[in-house]
Amino acid sequence: MKARTVATLTLILGAVVLCTARSLAEPKKPADSAPTAESSWKQLKLPAAVAKSALHNVFFLDAKHGWAVGDKGLCLATQDGGDNWEVRDTGSGATLRCVWFQNTQTGWACGDGDANAPKTGGHVVLSRPLKSGTLLSTSDGGKSWKTAWISTNFDIPWIEASAAPLLQIGVSGGDFHLDGDITRSPDGGKTWKSNRCFRALFAVRRLDDKHWLAVGSPVSVGFQPTPTSELYTSKQCRALYSADGGETWKVSQGSDGKGSLRAVTMDKKRPVLAVGDGGTILRSKDQGENWSVMESGTKEDLLAVAWASRTENTVTAVGDDGMVLVSSDGGNKWQAMAGPTTSPLLAVAAAGDQMIVAGRDGTLWRTPVKQLASLPLRARRSKEEEEKREEKKAQERSLQRLTHMVEGMREMAKRYPPGSEEAKKAAQSIKQLEAMISGQHPFLGLTFVPNTTEVA
């Protein structure tokens, strides 16, 4: 009997010790613990048709109605704040770079690269064929789209409209040819007129019917004869403003710098903020006429920026390597927070009390605005890691340039008669460039790994 009692007590004590050990090893998580990146960011379920296609832009009209656009004419729409998305057939093969809606029914999308687009004037720039740009319009919320063609073979990264049927688009020769214009239609797209701006323009935004802003690159392309316009002679200027609805444009003060400005966000009651290459953030309190430089704390390229809902003082910028920057004081101070992915984030938009970001890997993520400032801080790289990343980015840019040059030479070769001396020279140049890409020939001291985008 005593033996059984001892054995029973031993089992009970053993269980108590085991439970105690487990409780010490696995402490309960407090109910009010700080959110983690995993718990704060929710990946939104998208249709299979997305299939990791890049999503270049996302736009929300209100807390419920939103649209996203991307590669090969892809358009998605939601009516419940992003819980559910449907594919909208655009009938386009273009890379759609921007979508913008005036109300729940009337909207536009723009882009370029549609193989079925008609030929247009212009000049071959690296890989850029002489194909018209794409303008899509809808009057039923995106269920059906009409296609119009813009007479340019450059990128069309942005479109926006005023209350009247005034449309304005930014035009860009891309990162390898930083030239462009603002193209304006006073009649909803029936007729167009270009305002020569001499620089690539990545965003053209409306503050009200009269006041517009445009941001892009410094002037980097030469012209003969040399233009005398202030838009050309102010070569380092990266922001322009208009006070007459886009009829005329002037240079903004304080926007000078290297690299391009990629996006701008504005609200009548809040400052204007622009973001761009190398972690650049500019702030304006006078509708974009004058700018001040804000410290971002990052060198990552910033690709998009958006204010939270009108009752918030929070603004979010996103960019390369999944960068998420948050300011809770109207854009004065910024903090890098843990993002949902390391893929480049190309777009950000407010949807009521939520912020939604879009990735190059074909993903959409959502988080409550109130949790942005309490997200874990983004892990900092060491100086050595940062230097290696910058070196890798430079090598990738060189590889991209070579690839564009090959595609451009192929486009030019199509113009030469078969067997002609010009055709033979073009073929030889293509062969040499392909050898550089495949690693069989050094380029600028770099050796490229075959069939990858990695550079050794």
VODODO-762439 format. One line per field, with one value per residue (C-alpha): residue number from 1; x, y, z. Coordinates in pm, whole numbers, plus 50000, padded with zeros to 5 digits. Example, Ala and Ser with C-alpha at 12.3 -4.5 7.8 and 13.67 -1.06 7.14 Angstrom:
REM residues 2
pos	(1 2)
xx	(51230 51367)
yy	(49550 49894)
zz	(50780 50714)
***
This chain:
REM residues 456
pos	(1 2 3 4 5 6 7 8 9 10 11 12 13 14 15 16 17 18 19 20 21 22 23 24 25 26 27 28 29 30 31 32 33 34 35 36 37 38 39 40 41 42 43 44 45 46 47 48 49 50 51 52 53 54 55 56 57 58 59 60 61 62 63 64 65 66 67 68 69 70 71 72 73 74 75 76 77 78 79 80 81 82 83 84 85 86 87 88 89 90 91 92 93 94 95 96 97 98 99 100 101 102 103 104 105 106 107 108 109 110 111 112 113 114 115 116 117 118 119 120 121 122 123 124 125 126 127 128 129 130 131 132 133 134 135 136 137 138 139 140 141 142 143 144 145 146 147 148 149 150 151 152 153 154 155 156 157 158 159 160 161 162 163 164 165 166 167 168 169 170 171 172 173 174 175 176 177 178 179 180 181 182 183 184 185 186 187 188 189 190 191 192 193 194 195 196 197 198 199 200 201 202 203 204 205 206 207 208 209 210 211 212 213 214 215 216 217 218 219 220 221 222 223 224 225 226 227 228 229 230 231 232 233 234 235 236 237 238 239 240 241 242 243 244 245 246 247 248 249 250 251 252 253 254 255 256 257 258 259 260 261 262 263 264 265 266 267 268 269 270 271 272 273 274 275 276 277 278 279 280 281 282 283 284 285 286 287 288 289 290 291 292 293 294 295 296 297 298 299 300 301 302 303 304 305 306 307 308 309 310 311 312 313 314 315 316 317 318 319 320 321 322 323 324 325 326 327 328 329 330 331 332 333 334 335 336 337 338 339 340 341 342 343 344 345 346 347 348 349 350 351 352 353 354 355 356 357 358 359 360 361 362 363 364 365 366 367 368 369 370 371 372 373 374 375 376 377 378 379 380 381 382 383 384 385 386 387 388 389 390 391 392 393 394 395 396 397 398 399 400 401 402 403 404 405 406 407 408 409 410 411 412 413 414 415 416 417 418 419 420 421 422 423 424 425 426 427 428 429 430 431 432 433 434 435 436 437 438 439 440 441 442 443 444 445 446 447 448 449 450 451 452 453 454 455 456)
xx	(50000 50281 50461 50151 50111 50474 50447 50131 50291 50594 50376 50186 50508 50655 50350 50366 50735 50671 50382 50588 50878 50650 50490 50832 50957 50642 50511 50167 50158 50004 49673 49798 50138 50274 50172 50423 50473 50309 50003 49961 49992 49722 49785 49474 49346 49367 49235 49457 49485 49728 49987 50266 50220 50348 50079 50193 49919 49629 49355 49074 48788 48658 48674 48500 48567 48916 49103 49451 49630 49941 50110 49941 49629 49553 49280 49131 48832 48693 48371 48435 48761 48985 48836 48740 48883 48755 48937 48803 48869 49031 49093 49444 49789 49958 50157 49903 50087 49807 49434 49222 48846 48635 48340 48228 48148 48384 48752 49067 49377 49693 50003 50220 50376 50066 50189 49862 49890 49916 50247 50326 50592 50892 51234 51370 51512 51691 51414 51124 50928 50729 50395 50126 50050 49729 49442 49148 48819 48515 48169 48049 48303 48549 48316 48391 48664 48713 49062 49211 49567 49809 50055 50379 50607 50718 50591 50266 50304 50019 49675 49441 49128 48966 48596 48557 48652 49018 49271 49644 49905 50274 50503 50845 51116 51195 51499 51736 51605 51485 51287 50914 50619 50281 50006 49673 49321 49052 48770 48797 49050 48916 49204 49550 49820 50170 50344 50718 50887 51226 51226 51067 50747 50629 50328 50090 49852 49558 49509 49203 49082 49345 49640 49837 50179 50415 50727 51000 51367 51614 51688 51940 51881 52037 51852 51953 51900 51934 51594 51570 51263 51305 51175 51491 51749 51650 51805 51820 51455 51246 50903 50676 50353 50062 49814 49597 49475 49782 49783 50130 50390 50661 50963 50933 51199 51387 51321 51669 51866 52002 51780 51409 51102 50861 50537 50350 50055 49844 49541 49404 49438 49778 50129 50230 50483 50700 50926 51192 51528 51780 51522 51438 51142 51039 50770 50578 50342 50245 50091 50425 50582 50858 51000 51204 51410 51300 51531 51407 51679 51704 51882 51623 51436 51087 50823 50488 50340 49989 49813 49590 49222 49143 49111 49462 49801 49969 50142 50311 50583 50689 50964 51243 51322 50976 51055 50774 50827 50570 50527 50271 50331 50244 50571 50824 50979 50990 51052 51126 50883 50872 50697 50508 50757 51105 50968 50963 50640 50516 50200 50018 49663 49430 49104 48911 49099 49326 49644 49695 50027 50097 50404 50599 50549 50174 50063 49837 49872 49655 49707 49506 49633 49636 49884 50134 50321 50335 50476 50818 51106 51270 51596 51898 52173 52537 52758 52911 52567 52455 52763 52709 52346 52437 52697 52444 52186 52445 52531 52164 52111 52405 52252 51914 52077 52253 51927 51748 52028 51993 51618 51669 51922 51676 51410 51652 51768 51412 51445 51745 51718 51823 52187 52267 52580 52368 52191 52526 52662 52346 52371 52733 52646 52364 52602 52859 52595 52453 52805 52838 52507 52596 52926 53146 53270 53350 53155 53274 53480 53174 53102 52736 52598 52419 52038 51997 51966 52232 52574 52893)
yy	(50000 50241 50157 50246 50576 50670 50583 50792 51090 51056 51067 51373 51557 51469 51608 51928 51972 51906 52154 52414 52367 52404 52717 52870 52772 52890 53199 53316 53609 53916 54018 54372 54278 54484 54365 54176 54228 53891 53974 54328 54272 54061 53926 53971 53678 53750 53567 53301 53518 53745 53464 53680 53951 54286 54519 54868 55078 55054 55317 55343 55585 55524 55255 54999 55063 54995 54892 54760 54733 54558 54363 54243 54455 54315 54498 54394 54547 54521 54649 54542 54714 54442 54129 54002 54093 54021 54037 54302 54224 54530 54373 54522 54370 54682 54720 54924 55164 55375 55359 55652 55683 55997 55811 55451 55431 55664 55586 55560 55343 55407 55222 55113 54816 54668 54461 54532 54909 55105 55252 55608 55869 55914 55754 55418 55445 55126 54862 55097 55007 55270 55169 55403 55433 55296 55489 55288 55442 55295 55421 55113 55073 54875 54600 54710 54932 55136 55167 55486 55537 55807 55920 55845 55542 55639 55503 55650 55617 55840 55975 56199 56403 56719 56771 56890 56641 56746 56462 56497 56224 56206 56071 55914 55764 55529 55510 55476 55783 56043 56262 56328 56565 56637 56551 56723 56662 56926 56708 56372 56221 56328 56564 56593 56856 56807 57054 57011 56959 56806 56550 56215 56264 55983 56146 56430 56513 56748 56947 57125 57222 57495 57363 57066 56915 56695 56515 56327 56342 56625 56723 56476 56479 56739 56916 57107 57394 57443 57535 57864 57767 57783 57425 57324 57563 57468 57130 56997 57076 56760 56914 57140 57318 57476 57734 57742 57385 57263 57520 57634 57491 57645 57503 57443 57578 57340 57026 57009 56690 56369 56077 56098 56181 55892 55986 56266 56278 56579 56699 57052 57058 56889 56938 56800 56516 56373 56067 55923 55765 55715 55761 56118 56284 56644 56844 57153 57380 57603 57363 57257 57592 57549 57231 57130 56812 56570 56310 55959 55748 55517 55496 55264 55403 55516 55448 55554 55762 55816 55998 55797 55891 56260 56243 56104 56276 55957 55915 55604 55570 55240 55125 54882 54581 54598 54934 55082 55431 55581 55937 56016 56393 56500 56406 56572 56261 55916 55568 55249 54980 54605 54542 54237 54134 54197 54234 54595 54769 54971 55133 55234 55360 55444 55250 55398 55309 55065 55109 54878 54817 54644 54437 54363 53995 54024 54059 54301 54355 54543 54679 54913 55271 55279 54990 55139 55341 55046 54794 54647 54856 54744 54558 54770 54635 54661 54896 54599 54458 54798 54832 54485 54565 54891 54708 54442 54707 54881 54552 54472 54813 54745 54412 54574 54837 54569 54378 54693 54767 54420 54463 54812 54688 54419 54685 54896 54592 54540 54865 54746 54538 54174 54118 54491 54629 54796 54469 54288 54554 54538 54157 54182 54438 54217 53920 54120 54246 53896 53773 54035 53926 53556 53614 53538 53894 54144 54468 54756 54507 54295 53934 53844 53504 53332 53308 53495 53847 53782 53928 53770)
zz	(50000 50094 49770 49566 49754 49697 49331 49296 49470 49246 48935 49061 49152 48813 48636 48842 48761 48391 48375 48560 48322 48022 48164 48223 47878 47700 47879 47776 47536 47699 47544 47480 47334 47045 46697 46484 46111 46051 46259 46125 45750 45586 45237 45027 44823 44451 44146 43990 43677 43861 43869 44016 43753 43875 44012 43917 44074 44318 44359 44614 44567 44920 45188 44964 44595 44462 44148 44073 43738 43611 43336 43015 43059 43404 43598 43932 44112 44465 44620 44978 45071 44932 45087 44742 44400 44050 43718 43479 43114 42954 42614 42630 42623 42758 43074 43269 43499 43649 43720 43835 43899 43923 44079 44110 43737 43546 43529 43319 43299 43099 42992 42705 42531 42367 42073 41890 41921 41594 41485 41584 41527 41749 41765 41875 42226 42326 42327 42260 41943 41754 41906 42042 42411 42560 42719 42855 42971 43144 43235 43423 43702 43491 43369 43014 42869 42554 42405 42263 42144 42255 41989 42173 42195 42547 42880 43012 43390 43511 43428 43625 43551 43685 43758 43401 43124 43142 43129 43183 43148 43225 42954 43018 42803 43091 43316 43020 42836 43086 42849 42843 42837 42991 42743 42798 42669 42741 42604 42777 42537 42197 42125 42282 42310 42452 42682 42622 42960 42858 43141 43225 43427 43653 43821 43729 44015 44063 44382 44241 43892 43863 44062 43930 44010 43811 43933 43751 43655 43607 43246 43107 42729 42499 42218 41906 41889 42264 42415 42603 42808 43187 43195 43010 43156 43514 43451 43808 43880 43938 44010 43805 43899 43715 43842 43528 43496 43309 43029 43136 43376 43593 43776 44149 44382 44611 44405 44252 44298 44153 44065 43991 44194 44143 44318 44494 44735 44822 45011 45035 45414 45435 45292 44954 44974 44695 44710 44483 44421 44700 44975 44869 45042 44966 45144 45026 45220 44925 44672 44525 44440 44701 44856 45158 45195 45469 45625 45536 45696 45393 45059 44907 44608 44713 44448 44597 44879 45017 45299 45527 45563 45593 45971 46015 46017 45897 45562 45418 45154 44998 44765 44682 44898 45057 45219 45430 45577 45812 45940 46209 46214 45862 45695 45927 46081 45922 46055 45859 45972 45909 45580 45454 45183 45046 44694 44567 44666 44369 44504 44823 44877 45166 45187 45478 45796 45608 45404 45106 44930 44598 44515 44202 44286 44224 44586 44774 45149 45399 45749 45976 45972 46353 46362 46119 46381 46622 46373 46458 46328 46008 46072 45979 45755 45848 45649 45468 45380 45254 45033 44886 44814 44640 44431 44334 44236 44015 43846 43790 43631 43397 43301 43238 43020 42813 42773 42658 42415 42259 42219 42076 41822 41714 41658 41454 41253 41128 40932 40729 40408 40467 40374 40367 40529 40798 40878 40910 41147 41359 41377 41488 41758 41885 41900 42102 42346 42394 42467 42740 42895 42878 43057 42758 42736 43014 43037 43253 43452 43537 43443 43407 43505 43212 43219 43550 43678 43939 43875 44001)
***
